[in-house]
Amino acid sequence: MENVWDCLRQNKLCAQLRDSYDEIVKAYKTAWNWLVADPERITSIGTRNWASVSL
């Protein structure tokens, strides 16, 4: 989950100011929709060698 949050912060939520709670919610919703629209990005976040557990 931390990797997902880091990806969103670095790519969609950085260096932006919002004036209201509604703007914050809208920005986070937009960022989340951007992420889930790209399954390859999600896969790359979740399959980093150092983040994988093998049994």
PQR file with spaces between the fields and no chain letter, atoms N, CA, C, O and H, PARSE charges and radii, in Angstrom:
ATOM       1  N    MET     1       0.816   -1.189    0.000 -0.4000 1.5000
ATOM       2  CA   MET     1       0.000    0.000    0.000 -0.0000 2.0000
ATOM       3  C    MET     1       0.861    1.254    0.000  0.5500 1.7000
ATOM       4  O    MET     1       0.515    2.250   -0.635 -0.5500 1.4000
ATOM       5  N    GLU     2       1.985    1.205    0.712 -0.4000 1.5000
ATOM       6  CA   GLU     2       2.855    2.379    0.730 -0.0000 2.0000
ATOM       7  C    GLU     2       3.379    2.703   -0.654  0.5500 1.7000
ATOM       8  O    GLU     2       3.565    3.872   -0.995 -0.5500 1.4000
ATOM       9  H    GLU     2       2.266    0.396    1.228  0.4000 1.0000
ATOM      10  N    ASN     3       3.622    1.656   -1.466 -0.4000 1.5000
ATOM      11  CA   ASN     3       4.101    1.894   -2.830 -0.0000 2.0000
ATOM      12  C    ASN     3       3.035    2.576   -3.683  0.5500 1.7000
ATOM      13  O    ASN     3       3.347    3.433   -4.510 -0.5500 1.4000
ATOM      14  H    ASN     3       3.470    0.707   -1.189  0.4000 1.0000
ATOM      15  N    VAL     4       1.787    2.193   -3.478 -0.4000 1.5000
ATOM      16  CA   VAL     4       0.689    2.831   -4.212 -0.0000 2.0000
ATOM      17  C    VAL     4       0.591    4.299   -3.814  0.5500 1.7000
ATOM      18  O    VAL     4       0.493    5.170   -4.678 -0.5500 1.4000
ATOM      19  H    VAL     4       1.534    1.497   -2.806  0.4000 1.0000
ATOM      20  N    TRP     5       0.617    4.572   -2.536 -0.4000 1.5000
ATOM      21  CA   TRP     5       0.534    5.934   -2.042 -0.0000 2.0000
ATOM      22  C    TRP     5       1.695    6.770   -2.575  0.5500 1.7000
ATOM      23  O    TRP     5       1.501    7.915   -2.985 -0.5500 1.4000
ATOM      24  H    TRP     5       0.696    3.864   -1.834  0.4000 1.0000
ATOM      25  N    ASP     6       2.900    6.201   -2.570 -0.4000 1.5000
ATOM      26  CA   ASP     6       4.081    6.906   -3.070 -0.0000 2.0000
ATOM      27  C    ASP     6       3.923    7.237   -4.552  0.5500 1.7000
ATOM      28  O    ASP     6       4.256    8.342   -4.982 -0.5500 1.4000
ATOM      29  H    ASP     6       3.058    5.271   -2.237  0.4000 1.0000
ATOM      30  N    CYS     7       3.424    6.298   -5.319 -0.4000 1.5000
ATOM      31  CA   CYS     7       3.196    6.526   -6.750 -0.0000 2.0000
ATOM      32  C    CYS     7       2.205    7.666   -6.971  0.5500 1.7000
ATOM      33  O    CYS     7       2.444    8.546   -7.797 -0.5500 1.4000
ATOM      34  H    CYS     7       3.153    5.401   -4.970  0.4000 1.0000
ATOM      35  N    LEU     8       1.109    7.651   -6.244 -0.4000 1.5000
ATOM      36  CA   LEU     8       0.103    8.711   -6.390 -0.0000 2.0000
ATOM      37  C    LEU     8       0.665   10.073   -5.979  0.5500 1.7000
ATOM      38  O    LEU     8       0.439   11.073   -6.661 -0.5500 1.4000
ATOM      39  H    LEU     8       0.915    6.936   -5.573  0.4000 1.0000
ATOM      40  N    ARG     9       1.391   10.107   -4.872 -0.4000 1.5000
ATOM      41  CA   ARG     9       1.972   11.384   -4.428 -0.0000 2.0000
ATOM      42  C    ARG     9       2.952   11.934   -5.456  0.5500 1.7000
ATOM      43  O    ARG     9       2.927   13.125   -5.767 -0.5500 1.4000
ATOM      44  H    ARG     9       1.575    9.295   -4.318  0.4000 1.0000
ATOM      45  N    GLN    10       3.814   11.069   -5.983 -0.4000 1.5000
ATOM      46  CA   GLN    10       4.841   11.531   -6.911 -0.0000 2.0000
ATOM      47  C    GLN    10       4.280   11.926   -8.272  0.5500 1.7000
ATOM      48  O    GLN    10       4.823   12.815   -8.928 -0.5500 1.4000
ATOM      49  H    GLN    10       3.834   10.101   -5.730  0.4000 1.0000
ATOM      50  N    ASN    11       3.210   11.284   -8.700 -0.4000 1.5000
ATOM      51  CA   ASN    11       2.721   11.501  -10.060 -0.0000 2.0000
ATOM      52  C    ASN    11       1.488   12.387  -10.172  0.5500 1.7000
ATOM      53  O    ASN    11       1.297   13.045  -11.194 -0.5500 1.4000
ATOM      54  H    ASN    11       2.769   10.562   -8.167  0.4000 1.0000
ATOM      55  N    LYS    12       0.665   12.415   -9.161 -0.4000 1.5000
ATOM      56  CA   LYS    12      -0.609   13.130   -9.293 -0.0000 2.0000
ATOM      57  C    LYS    12      -0.942   14.099   -8.162  0.5500 1.7000
ATOM      58  O    LYS    12      -1.749   15.009   -8.353 -0.5500 1.4000
ATOM      59  H    LYS    12       0.820   11.880   -8.330  0.4000 1.0000
ATOM      60  N    LEU    13      -0.344   13.925   -7.008 -0.4000 1.5000
ATOM      61  CA   LEU    13      -0.783   14.726   -5.865 -0.0000 2.0000
ATOM      62  C    LEU    13       0.286   15.672   -5.331  0.5500 1.7000
ATOM      63  O    LEU    13       0.091   16.305   -4.293 -0.5500 1.4000
ATOM      64  H    LEU    13       0.312   13.187   -6.853  0.4000 1.0000
ATOM      65  N    CYS    14       1.392   15.773   -6.019 -0.4000 1.5000
ATOM      66  CA   CYS    14       2.484   16.597   -5.506 -0.0000 2.0000
ATOM      67  C    CYS    14       2.348   18.059   -5.942  0.5500 1.7000
ATOM      68  O    CYS    14       1.768   18.373   -6.981 -0.5500 1.4000
ATOM      69  H    CYS    14       1.551   15.259   -6.862  0.4000 1.0000
ATOM      70  N    ALA    15       2.894   18.920   -5.123 -0.4000 1.5000
ATOM      71  CA   ALA    15       3.041   20.351   -5.434 -0.0000 2.0000
ATOM      72  C    ALA    15       1.752   21.024   -5.896  0.5500 1.7000
ATOM      73  O    ALA    15       1.773   21.873   -6.788 -0.5500 1.4000
ATOM      74  H    ALA    15       3.366   18.665   -4.278  0.4000 1.0000
ATOM      75  N    GLN    16       0.655   20.648   -5.299 -0.4000 1.5000
ATOM      76  CA   GLN    16      -0.614   21.276   -5.630 -0.0000 2.0000
ATOM      77  C    GLN    16      -1.315   21.705   -4.347  0.5500 1.7000
ATOM      78  O    GLN    16      -1.327   20.973   -3.357 -0.5500 1.4000
ATOM      79  H    GLN    16       0.638   19.958   -4.575  0.4000 1.0000
ATOM      80  N    LEU    17      -1.884   22.870   -4.377 -0.4000 1.5000
ATOM      81  CA   LEU    17      -2.653   23.358   -3.238 -0.0000 2.0000
ATOM      82  C    LEU    17      -4.133   23.290   -3.573  0.5500 1.7000
ATOM      83  O    LEU    17      -4.543   23.529   -4.709 -0.5500 1.4000
ATOM      84  H    LEU    17      -1.874   23.464   -5.182  0.4000 1.0000
ATOM      85  N    ARG    18      -4.914   22.965   -2.575 -0.4000 1.5000
ATOM      86  CA   ARG    18      -6.355   22.923   -2.752 -0.0000 2.0000
ATOM      87  C    ARG    18      -7.000   23.831   -1.718  0.5500 1.7000
ATOM      88  O    ARG    18      -6.556   23.908   -0.573 -0.5500 1.4000
ATOM      89  H    ARG    18      -4.580   22.771   -1.653  0.4000 1.0000
ATOM      90  N    ASP    19      -8.035   24.502   -2.132 -0.4000 1.5000
ATOM      91  CA   ASP    19      -8.661   25.498   -1.260 -0.0000 2.0000
ATOM      92  C    ASP    19      -9.819   24.966   -0.429  0.5500 1.7000
ATOM      93  O    ASP    19     -10.308   25.656    0.466 -0.5500 1.4000
ATOM      94  H    ASP    19      -8.396   24.440   -3.063  0.4000 1.0000
ATOM      95  N    SER    20     -10.256   23.762   -0.713 -0.4000 1.5000
ATOM      96  CA   SER    20     -11.404   23.257    0.037 -0.0000 2.0000
ATOM      97  C    SER    20     -11.328   21.735    0.155  0.5500 1.7000
ATOM      98  O    SER    20     -10.588   21.066   -0.566 -0.5500 1.4000
ATOM      99  H    SER    20      -9.859   23.202   -1.440  0.4000 1.0000
ATOM     100  N    TYR    21     -12.101   21.232    1.066 -0.4000 1.5000
ATOM     101  CA   TYR    21     -12.194   19.786    1.254 -0.0000 2.0000
ATOM     102  C    TYR    21     -12.676   19.112   -0.032  0.5500 1.7000
ATOM     103  O    TYR    21     -12.155   18.067   -0.421 -0.5500 1.4000
ATOM     104  H    TYR    21     -12.702   21.775    1.652  0.4000 1.0000
ATOM     105  N    ASP    22     -13.662   19.706   -0.683 -0.4000 1.5000
ATOM     106  CA   ASP    22     -14.193   19.123   -1.916 -0.0000 2.0000
ATOM     107  C    ASP    22     -13.128   19.031   -3.004  0.5500 1.7000
ATOM     108  O    ASP    22     -13.104   18.061   -3.761 -0.5500 1.4000
ATOM     109  H    ASP    22     -14.086   20.555   -0.367  0.4000 1.0000
ATOM     110  N    GLU    23     -12.254   20.019   -3.090 -0.4000 1.5000
ATOM     111  CA   GLU    23     -11.167   19.979   -4.065 -0.0000 2.0000
ATOM     112  C    GLU    23     -10.167   18.872   -3.732  0.5500 1.7000
ATOM     113  O    GLU    23      -9.626   18.228   -4.631 -0.5500 1.4000
ATOM     114  H    GLU    23     -12.274   20.807   -2.475  0.4000 1.0000
ATOM     115  N    ILE    24      -9.928   18.657   -2.455 -0.4000 1.5000
ATOM     116  CA   ILE    24      -9.030   17.572   -2.031 -0.0000 2.0000
ATOM     117  C    ILE    24      -9.631   16.228   -2.431  0.5500 1.7000
ATOM     118  O    ILE    24      -8.942   15.384   -3.005 -0.5500 1.4000
ATOM     119  H    ILE    24     -10.368   19.180   -1.725  0.4000 1.0000
ATOM     120  N    VAL    25     -10.891   16.030   -2.135 -0.4000 1.5000
ATOM     121  CA   VAL    25     -11.561   14.776   -2.472 -0.0000 2.0000
ATOM     122  C    VAL    25     -11.542   14.560   -3.983  0.5500 1.7000
ATOM     123  O    VAL    25     -11.277   13.450   -4.444 -0.5500 1.4000
ATOM     124  H    VAL    25     -11.451   16.715   -1.669  0.4000 1.0000
ATOM     125  N    LYS    26     -11.817   15.596   -4.751 -0.4000 1.5000
ATOM     126  CA   LYS    26     -11.811   15.492   -6.208 -0.0000 2.0000
ATOM     127  C    LYS    26     -10.419   15.122   -6.723  0.5500 1.7000
ATOM     128  O    LYS    26     -10.297   14.282   -7.614 -0.5500 1.4000
ATOM     129  H    LYS    26     -12.033   16.498   -4.377  0.4000 1.0000
ATOM     130  N    ALA    27      -9.378   15.734   -6.178 -0.4000 1.5000
ATOM     131  CA   ALA    27      -8.003   15.436   -6.607 -0.0000 2.0000
ATOM     132  C    ALA    27      -7.633   13.993   -6.301  0.5500 1.7000
ATOM     133  O    ALA    27      -7.000   13.329   -7.122 -0.5500 1.4000
ATOM     134  H    ALA    27      -9.478   16.417   -5.454  0.4000 1.0000
ATOM     135  N    TYR    28      -8.017   13.508   -5.141 -0.4000 1.5000
ATOM     136  CA   TYR    28      -7.700   12.124   -4.777 -0.0000 2.0000
ATOM     137  C    TYR    28      -8.501   11.140   -5.631  0.5500 1.7000
ATOM     138  O    TYR    28      -7.980   10.095   -6.021 -0.5500 1.4000
ATOM     139  H    TYR    28      -8.530   14.048   -4.474  0.4000 1.0000
ATOM     140  N    LYS    29      -9.729   11.459   -5.916 -0.4000 1.5000
ATOM     141  CA   LYS    29     -10.542   10.599   -6.776 -0.0000 2.0000
ATOM     142  C    LYS    29      -9.949   10.542   -8.181  0.5500 1.7000
ATOM     143  O    LYS    29      -9.873    9.471   -8.783 -0.5500 1.4000
ATOM     144  H    LYS    29     -10.152   12.308   -5.600  0.4000 1.0000
ATOM     145  N    THR    30      -9.535   11.685   -8.699 -0.4000 1.5000
ATOM     146  CA   THR    30      -8.918   11.740  -10.025 -0.0000 2.0000
ATOM     147  C    THR    30      -7.625   10.926  -10.051  0.5500 1.7000
ATOM     148  O    THR    30      -7.374   10.184  -11.001 -0.5500 1.4000
ATOM     149  H    THR    30      -9.597   12.556   -8.210  0.4000 1.0000
ATOM     150  N    ALA    31      -6.810   11.065   -9.009 -0.4000 1.5000
ATOM     151  CA   ALA    31      -5.555   10.313   -8.926 -0.0000 2.0000
ATOM     152  C    ALA    31      -5.826    8.818   -8.864  0.5500 1.7000
ATOM     153  O    ALA    31      -5.153    8.041   -9.542 -0.5500 1.4000
ATOM     154  H    ALA    31      -7.015   11.667   -8.238  0.4000 1.0000
ATOM     155  N    TRP    32      -6.800    8.404   -8.064 -0.4000 1.5000
ATOM     156  CA   TRP    32      -7.124    6.981   -7.941 -0.0000 2.0000
ATOM     157  C    TRP    32      -7.616    6.429   -9.281  0.5500 1.7000
ATOM     158  O    TRP    32      -7.207    5.344   -9.694 -0.5500 1.4000
ATOM     159  H    TRP    32      -7.347    9.035   -7.514  0.4000 1.0000
ATOM     160  N    ASN    33      -8.490    7.172   -9.955 -0.4000 1.5000
ATOM     161  CA   ASN    33      -9.005    6.720  -11.250 -0.0000 2.0000
ATOM     162  C    ASN    33      -7.878    6.610  -12.278  0.5500 1.7000
ATOM     163  O    ASN    33      -7.881    5.699  -13.105 -0.5500 1.4000
ATOM     164  H    ASN    33      -8.822    8.053   -9.620  0.4000 1.0000
ATOM     165  N    TRP    34      -6.922    7.527  -12.230 -0.4000 1.5000
ATOM     166  CA   TRP    34      -5.754    7.458  -13.108 -0.0000 2.0000
ATOM     167  C    TRP    34      -4.985    6.162  -12.864  0.5500 1.7000
ATOM     168  O    TRP    34      -4.564    5.494  -13.808 -0.5500 1.4000
ATOM     169  H    TRP    34      -6.919    8.268  -11.557  0.4000 1.0000
ATOM     170  N    LEU    35      -4.809    5.818  -11.606 -0.4000 1.5000
ATOM     171  CA   LEU    35      -4.063    4.612  -11.266 -0.0000 2.0000
ATOM     172  C    LEU    35      -4.799    3.348  -11.703  0.5500 1.7000
ATOM     173  O    LEU    35      -4.201    2.484  -12.345 -0.5500 1.4000
ATOM     174  H    LEU    35      -5.151    6.361  -10.839  0.4000 1.0000
ATOM     175  N    VAL    36      -6.070    3.223  -11.373 -0.4000 1.5000
ATOM     176  CA   VAL    36      -6.788    1.985  -11.677 -0.0000 2.0000
ATOM     177  C    VAL    36      -7.059    1.814  -13.167  0.5500 1.7000
ATOM     178  O    VAL    36      -7.381    0.713  -13.613 -0.5500 1.4000
ATOM     179  H    VAL    36      -6.556    3.925  -10.852  0.4000 1.0000
ATOM     180  N    ALA    37      -6.936    2.873  -13.930 -0.4000 1.5000
ATOM     181  CA   ALA    37      -7.101    2.776  -15.380 -0.0000 2.0000
ATOM     182  C    ALA    37      -5.861    2.198  -16.059  0.5500 1.7000
ATOM     183  O    ALA    37      -5.867    1.964  -17.268 -0.5500 1.4000
ATOM     184  H    ALA    37      -6.675    3.767  -13.568  0.4000 1.0000
ATOM     185  N    ASP    38      -4.802    1.967  -15.290 -0.4000 1.5000
ATOM     186  CA   ASP    38      -3.537    1.480  -15.856 -0.0000 2.0000
ATOM     187  C    ASP    38      -3.076    0.221  -15.117  0.5500 1.7000
ATOM     188  O    ASP    38      -2.218    0.301  -14.238 -0.5500 1.4000
ATOM     189  H    ASP    38      -4.797    2.157  -14.308  0.4000 1.0000
ATOM     190  N    PRO    39      -3.637   -0.935  -15.464 -0.5600 1.5000
ATOM     191  CA   PRO    39      -3.282   -2.180  -14.761  0.2800 2.0000
ATOM     192  C    PRO    39      -1.788   -2.500  -14.803  0.5500 1.7000
ATOM     193  O    PRO    39      -1.254   -3.075  -13.854 -0.5500 1.4000
ATOM     194  N    GLU    40      -1.115   -2.138  -15.883 -0.4000 1.5000
ATOM     195  CA   GLU    40       0.328   -2.400  -15.964 -0.0000 2.0000
ATOM     196  C    GLU    40       1.095   -1.624  -14.898  0.5500 1.7000
ATOM     197  O    GLU    40       2.066   -2.130  -14.335 -0.5500 1.4000
ATOM     198  H    GLU    40      -1.549   -1.671  -16.653  0.4000 1.0000
ATOM     199  N    ARG    41       0.666   -0.417  -14.628 -0.4000 1.5000
ATOM     200  CA   ARG    41       1.317    0.377  -13.583 -0.0000 2.0000
ATOM     201  C    ARG    41       1.104   -0.287  -12.219  0.5500 1.7000
ATOM     202  O    ARG    41       2.034   -0.376  -11.418 -0.5500 1.4000
ATOM     203  H    ARG    41      -0.122   -0.006  -15.085  0.4000 1.0000
ATOM     204  N    ILE    42      -0.098   -0.742  -11.965 -0.4000 1.5000
ATOM     205  CA   ILE    42      -0.396   -1.411  -10.698 -0.0000 2.0000
ATOM     206  C    ILE    42       0.475   -2.659  -10.553  0.5500 1.7000
ATOM     207  O    ILE    42       1.037   -2.912   -9.487 -0.5500 1.4000
ATOM     208  H    ILE    42      -0.853   -0.670  -12.617  0.4000 1.0000
ATOM     209  N    THR    43       0.580   -3.426  -11.622 -0.4000 1.5000
ATOM     210  CA   THR    43       1.413   -4.629  -11.593 -0.0000 2.0000
ATOM     211  C    THR    43       2.857   -4.269  -11.293  0.5500 1.7000
ATOM     212  O    THR    43       3.507   -4.938  -10.490 -0.5500 1.4000
ATOM     213  H    THR    43       0.124   -3.221  -12.487  0.4000 1.0000
ATOM     214  N    SER    44       3.364   -3.226  -11.927 -0.4000 1.5000
ATOM     215  CA   SER    44       4.769   -2.851  -11.706 -0.0000 2.0000
ATOM     216  C    SER    44       5.005   -2.385  -10.269  0.5500 1.7000
ATOM     217  O    SER    44       6.081   -2.615   -9.716 -0.5500 1.4000
ATOM     218  H    SER    44       2.836   -2.683  -12.580  0.4000 1.0000
ATOM     219  N    ILE    45       4.034   -1.745   -9.671 -0.4000 1.5000
ATOM     220  CA   ILE    45       4.170   -1.311   -8.285 -0.0000 2.0000
ATOM     221  C    ILE    45       4.202   -2.519   -7.348  0.5500 1.7000
ATOM     222  O    ILE    45       4.970   -2.548   -6.386 -0.5500 1.4000
ATOM     223  H    ILE    45       3.160   -1.558  -10.120  0.4000 1.0000
ATOM     224  N    GLY    46       3.368   -3.508   -7.635 -0.4000 1.5000
ATOM     225  CA   GLY    46       3.230   -4.642   -6.737 -0.0000 2.0000
ATOM     226  C    GLY    46       4.224   -5.767   -6.949  0.5500 1.7000
ATOM     227  O    GLY    46       4.287   -6.688   -6.135 -0.5500 1.4000
ATOM     228  H    GLY    46       2.744   -3.484   -8.417  0.4000 1.0000
ATOM     229  N    THR    47       5.003   -5.718   -8.019 -0.4000 1.5000
ATOM     230  CA   THR    47       5.917   -6.829   -8.301 -0.0000 2.0000
ATOM     231  C    THR    47       7.381   -6.422   -8.266  0.5500 1.7000
ATOM     232  O    THR    47       8.208   -7.060   -8.917 -0.5500 1.4000
ATOM     233  H    THR    47       4.953   -4.969   -8.680  0.4000 1.0000
ATOM     234  N    ARG    48       7.713   -5.404   -7.540 -0.4000 1.5000
ATOM     235  CA   ARG    48       9.109   -5.050   -7.360 -0.0000 2.0000
ATOM     236  C    ARG    48       9.783   -6.149   -6.564  0.5500 1.7000
ATOM     237  O    ARG    48       9.217   -6.670   -5.603 -0.5500 1.4000
ATOM     238  H    ARG    48       7.041   -4.886   -7.011  0.4000 1.0000
ATOM     239  N    ASN    49      10.995   -6.499   -6.967 -0.4000 1.5000
ATOM     240  CA   ASN    49      11.706   -7.609   -6.317 -0.0000 2.0000
ATOM     241  C    ASN    49      11.772   -7.455   -4.806  0.5500 1.7000
ATOM     242  O    ASN    49      11.541   -8.423   -4.081 -0.5500 1.4000
ATOM     243  H    ASN    49      11.455   -6.076   -7.747  0.4000 1.0000
ATOM     244  N    TRP    50      12.076   -6.283   -4.323 -0.4000 1.5000
ATOM     245  CA   TRP    50      12.231   -6.082   -2.888 -0.0000 2.0000
ATOM     246  C    TRP    50      10.889   -6.071   -2.170  0.5500 1.7000
ATOM     247  O    TRP    50      10.841   -6.172   -0.945 -0.5500 1.4000
ATOM     248  H    TRP    50      12.263   -5.496   -4.912  0.4000 1.0000
ATOM     249  N    ALA    51       9.786   -5.947   -2.932 -0.4000 1.5000
ATOM     250  CA   ALA    51       8.458   -5.901   -2.311 -0.0000 2.0000
ATOM     251  C    ALA    51       7.718   -7.231   -2.414  0.5500 1.7000
ATOM     252  O    ALA    51       6.573   -7.340   -1.975 -0.5500 1.4000
ATOM     253  H    ALA    51       9.825   -5.864   -3.928  0.4000 1.0000
ATOM     254  N    SER    52       8.360   -8.231   -2.987 -0.4000 1.5000
ATOM     255  CA   SER    52       7.706   -9.522   -3.189 -0.0000 2.0000
ATOM     256  C    SER    52       8.097  -10.516   -2.107  0.5500 1.7000
ATOM     257  O    SER    52       9.211  -10.495   -1.583 -0.5500 1.4000
ATOM     258  H    SER    52       9.289   -8.142   -3.344  0.4000 1.0000
ATOM     259  N    VAL    53       7.159  -11.374   -1.793 -0.4000 1.5000
ATOM     260  CA   VAL    53       7.417  -12.438   -0.824 -0.0000 2.0000
ATOM     261  C    VAL    53       7.285  -13.763   -1.567  0.5500 1.7000
ATOM     262  O    VAL    53       6.274  -14.010   -2.224 -0.5500 1.4000
ATOM     263  H    VAL    53       6.254  -11.391   -2.219  0.4000 1.0000
ATOM     264  N    SER    54       8.305  -14.616   -1.464 -0.4000 1.5000
ATOM     265  CA   SER    54       8.202  -15.938   -2.078 -0.0000 2.0000
ATOM     266  C    SER    54       8.260  -17.010   -1.009  0.5500 1.7000
ATOM     267  O    SER    54       8.981  -16.891   -0.019 -0.5500 1.4000
ATOM     268  H    SER    54       9.126  -14.415   -0.930  0.4000 1.0000
ATOM     269  N    LEU    55       7.503  -18.036   -1.227 -0.4000 1.5000
ATOM     270  CA   LEU    55       7.433  -19.134   -0.252 -0.0000 2.0000
ATOM     271  C    LEU    55       8.214  -20.331   -0.736  0.5500 1.7000
ATOM     272  O    LEU    55       8.269  -21.351   -0.048 -0.5500 1.4000
ATOM     273  H    LEU    55       6.918  -18.133   -2.031  0.4000 1.0000
